[in-house]
Amino acid sequence: MNRVDIVYGGAQYSLAGRSIESIQTEISVAITAGTPYWLRVNSGGGRFEDAYLLIAPGIPFAVLNVKPEDGQDIDLDVDGVFGKDLL
């Protein structure tokens, strides 16, 4: 199963069973509409917990493809930044 991670406000969220392209399209349509949009994601690590991310112009976020099409896993925590308090 595909999993796409989203980094938003310094926290990591995920979406399962979606392609990165479908999420990019959903976000592009929302931004183009010019109205705030709430993207439903998973915030739980191991169990599903709904979280809703506000998608609007000026709010930064990143979409990460966890399992590329070649099937090889990638390390999202290359520099050890996930899970650390940066303040």
HELIX and SHEET records of a PDB file:
HELIX    1   1 ILE A   20  ALA A   33  1                                  14    
SHEET    1   A 3 ALA A  11  ALA A  16  0                                        
SHEET    2   A 3 ARG A   3  TYR A   8 -1                                        
SHEET    3   A 3 PHE A  61  ASN A  65 -1                                        
SHEET    1   B 2 TYR A  37  ASN A  42  0                                        
SHEET    2   B 2 ASP A  50  ILE A  55 -1                                        
END                                                                             
